[in-house]
Amino acid sequence: MPSNKEFLDFILEQLSQLSDIKYRKMMGEYIIYYRGKVVGGIYDNRFLIKPTKSVLEIIPDAVMEIPYPNAKPMVLIEDIENQKLLVQLFNQIYSELPK
């Protein structure tokens, strides 16, 4: 089931305190970039981000889900209404991601 634009728009609004957030639509889903790096995406109307060390420290009981068949598990962000948490996660994850 492809993700809907309304869900993407909500996530982008939650991330509006950050500069240089971009997205790209790909096969009905959305890849999320922060300052040029892939952080995660919207898959089946689920917000998933890469499971870096800092993300797993901030969310120690993180639920891991597979975004699509044969993909590596990612962290499901369940508390999508917590803007402070989302900003913290993105600021922490940036330095741990490859270019």
Summary of the structure (lengths in Angstrom):
residues: 99
radius of gyration: 12.3
end to end distance: 29.6
largest distance: 33.2
contacts: 265
relative contact order: 0.20
helix: 30%
strand: 29%
